[in-house]
């Protein structure tokens, strides 16, 4: 499948989304991997995870990079060798990356009713404004926003429920704001999201970009 979507949130950030409909062999034949990446793929027990991992490398190529340009720090956060920021996500049939000059985060989630069961684990402040009519969709945006921010936020121990607040929004806004406050670090974030084929993609940046 060619690139599904390319979005330009601002002049120095780019979002790429891939629809994963290739077989594992098709993806392997299209990508050259570093030895350590090949070992990681070979060690994955799930074909779905293997395809997700490889589709991210297809997105890197679409953005002008390769697997050799990507590395992870000791905290597990991805980086690009040219100094640009990158965040990575994949969920079932879709994967995504965001590349920027600034700190950014991205998350893709399938919209599923089971998210209602775990809402109490990541919602606190947000219970005050969630709409029953769009409950699953709103929960998915909130979860995606908190996941994207978590990927950006430095300290370990950050709690989705207690330390990140998503400011009230309506599902059709497709943009919003959030706060994260943990220990000595406090930061405002800008959020944007889109929905497609029963999925929600949320990407975040530090406010002021």
FENDA-V18794 format. One record per backbone hydrogen bond with DSSP energy under -1.0 kcal/mol. CO is the residue of the C=O (numbers start at 1). NH is the residue of the N-H. If there is no record, write none. Layout:
# FENDA-V18794
((CO:NH) (CO:NH))
This chain:
# FENDA-V18794
((5:17) (7:15) (10:13) (12:101) (14:99) (15:7) (16:97) (17:4) (17:5) (18:95) (19:21) (23:27) (24:28) (25:29) (27:30) (34:38) (35:39) (36:40) (37:41) (38:42) (39:43) (41:44) (46:50) (47:51) (48:52) (49:53) (50:54) (51:55) (52:56) (54:58) (55:59) (56:60) (57:61) (58:62) (59:63) (60:65) (61:64) (66:69) (67:70) (69:81) (71:79) (73:76) (77:73) (79:71) (80:83) (84:80) (85:100) (87:98) (89:96) (91:94) (93:20) (94:91) (95:18) (96:89) (97:16) (98:87) (99:14) (100:85) (105:204) (107:202) (109:200) (112:115) (113:116) (118:121) (119:122) (119:123) (124:127) (125:128) (126:129) (126:130) (132:135) (134:138) (135:139) (136:140) (137:141) (138:142) (139:143) (140:144) (141:145) (142:146) (143:147) (144:148) (145:149) (146:150) (147:151) (149:152) (149:153) (159:163) (163:181) (165:179) (170:173) (174:193) (176:191) (177:167) (178:189) (179:165) (180:187) (182:185) (185:182) (187:180) (188:207) (189:178) (190:205) (191:176) (192:203) (194:201) (196:199) (198:111) (199:196) (200:109) (201:194) (202:107) (203:192) (204:105) (205:190) (206:209))
